[in-house]
Amino acid sequence: MEPNDMKDHCGTERKSHHSDKTKANLVSRLNRIEGQIRGVKGMIEKDTYCDDVLNQLASIQSALNGVGKLLLENHMKTCVTERLHAGEDEVIDELLTTIQKLMK
């Protein structure tokens, strides 16, 4: 199931509230990460020294964490705030579950 195919408790489609600037930033970061992953695959295929591959993986993980932080910040400032104002307090439990997953 695609993330935008998810439905809320009322059966309506849930969507993000990203500005065009934020969306472009996220896509750009993910494109760079995608390139880094292809690079690591190539390193492994060429039998590159393990420490060099591990350093690249650390760089990729840091980049992914940056994307997650940006998404989390935007989510809290838009979706979570809107749902709290609408009296949907269950959004806090949803957010806490998501944060726990991000921190694994």
Kinemage of the C-alpha trace (Angstrom):
@kinemage 1
@onewidth
@group {chain A} dominant
@subgroup {mainchain}
@vectorlist {calphas} color= white
{ca met a 1} P 0.000 0.000 0.000
{ca glu a 2} L 1.352 3.413 -0.959
{ca pro a 3} L 1.548 5.987 1.888
{ca asn a 4} L -0.940 8.308 0.177
{ca asp a 5} L -3.404 5.392 -0.207
{ca met a 6} L -3.837 5.231 3.570
{ca lys a 7} L -7.162 6.350 4.950
{ca asp a 8} L -7.850 8.168 8.195
{ca his a 9} L -10.454 7.102 10.736
{ca cys a 10} L -13.183 8.803 8.698
{ca gly a 11} L -12.286 6.931 5.506
{ca thr a 12} L -10.846 9.960 3.731
{ca glu a 13} L -7.476 9.871 2.021
{ca arg a 14} L -4.560 11.140 4.111
{ca lys a 15} L -2.048 13.343 2.302
{ca ser a 16} L 0.979 15.373 3.274
{ca his a 17} L 1.128 19.147 3.344
{ca his a 18} L 4.557 19.698 1.788
{ca ser a 19} L 5.239 23.008 0.107
{ca asp a 20} L 6.737 22.796 -3.361
{ca lys a 21} L 10.077 23.959 -1.900
{ca thr a 22} L 10.052 21.251 0.798
{ca lys a 23} L 9.011 18.577 -1.687
{ca ala a 24} L 11.812 19.595 -4.071
{ca asn a 25} L 14.304 19.513 -1.180
{ca leu a 26} L 13.184 16.029 -0.125
{ca val a 27} L 13.265 14.660 -3.679
{ca ser a 28} L 16.719 16.149 -4.248
{ca arg a 29} L 18.055 14.578 -1.040
{ca leu a 30} L 16.514 11.213 -1.915
{ca asn a 31} L 17.984 11.350 -5.424
{ca arg a 32} L 21.450 11.899 -3.917
{ca ile a 33} L 20.894 9.011 -1.490
{ca glu a 34} L 19.772 6.797 -4.355
{ca gly a 35} L 23.007 7.617 -6.166
{ca gln a 36} L 25.035 6.857 -3.042
{ca ile a 37} L 23.340 3.469 -2.725
{ca arg a 38} L 24.136 2.645 -6.348
{ca gly a 39} L 27.721 3.676 -5.612
{ca val a 40} L 27.922 1.306 -2.634
{ca lys a 41} L 26.549 -1.508 -4.774
{ca gly a 42} L 29.307 -0.814 -7.278
{ca met a 43} L 31.904 -0.747 -4.495
{ca ile a 44} L 30.780 -4.179 -3.315
{ca glu a 45} L 30.808 -5.544 -6.861
{ca lys a 46} L 34.412 -4.255 -7.225
{ca asp a 47} L 35.473 -5.811 -3.890
{ca thr a 48} L 36.253 -2.414 -2.357
{ca tyr a 49} L 37.870 -2.509 1.066
{ca cys a 50} L 35.158 -3.100 3.694
{ca asp a 51} L 36.017 -0.042 5.797
{ca asp a 52} L 35.519 2.219 2.789
{ca val a 53} L 32.103 0.653 2.109
{ca leu a 54} L 31.119 0.975 5.764
{ca asn a 55} L 32.049 4.660 5.732
{ca gln a 56} L 29.821 5.186 2.705
{ca leu a 57} L 26.988 3.356 4.478
{ca ala a 58} L 27.417 5.661 7.483
{ca ser a 59} L 27.145 8.632 5.143
{ca ile a 60} L 23.961 7.227 3.600
{ca gln a 61} L 22.441 6.595 7.035
{ca ser a 62} L 23.210 10.176 8.052
{ca ala a 63} L 21.562 11.463 4.883
{ca leu a 64} L 18.484 9.292 5.518
{ca asn a 65} L 18.305 10.613 9.080
{ca gly a 66} L 18.338 14.141 7.669
{ca val a 67} L 15.370 13.336 5.429
{ca gly a 68} L 13.556 11.780 8.395
{ca lys a 69} L 14.178 14.839 10.577
{ca leu a 70} L 12.886 17.184 7.894
{ca leu a 71} L 9.770 15.047 7.362
{ca leu a 72} L 9.151 14.760 11.102
{ca glu a 73} L 9.460 18.508 11.599
{ca asn a 74} L 7.057 19.220 8.743
{ca his a 75} L 4.636 16.540 9.985
{ca met a 76} L 4.555 18.016 13.479
{ca lys a 77} L 4.089 21.582 12.238
{ca thr a 78} L 1.252 20.688 9.868
{ca cys a 79} L -0.567 17.369 10.182
{ca val a 80} L -0.138 16.833 13.919
{ca thr a 81} L -1.010 20.439 14.777
{ca glu a 82} L -4.102 20.389 12.565
{ca arg a 83} L -5.341 17.115 14.042
{ca leu a 84} L -4.781 18.332 17.608
{ca his a 85} L -6.757 21.507 16.863
{ca ala a 86} L -9.516 19.263 15.487
{ca gly a 87} L -9.600 17.372 18.802
{ca glu a 88} L -7.952 14.233 17.417
{ca asp a 89} L -5.717 13.509 20.414
{ca glu a 90} L -4.920 9.998 19.130
{ca val a 91} L -2.424 11.667 16.781
{ca ile a 92} L -0.031 11.872 19.744
{ca asp a 93} L 0.081 8.077 20.090
{ca glu a 94} L 0.572 7.760 16.327
{ca leu a 95} L 3.430 10.275 16.488
{ca leu a 96} L 5.087 8.507 19.425
{ca thr a 97} L 4.954 5.183 17.566
{ca thr a 98} L 6.539 6.810 14.531
{ca ile a 99} L 9.308 8.414 16.604
{ca gln a 100} L 10.067 5.055 18.226
{ca lys a 101} L 10.452 3.505 14.769
{ca leu a 102} L 12.771 6.315 13.665
{ca met a 103} L 14.963 5.884 16.726
{ca lys a 104} L 15.621 2.138 16.225
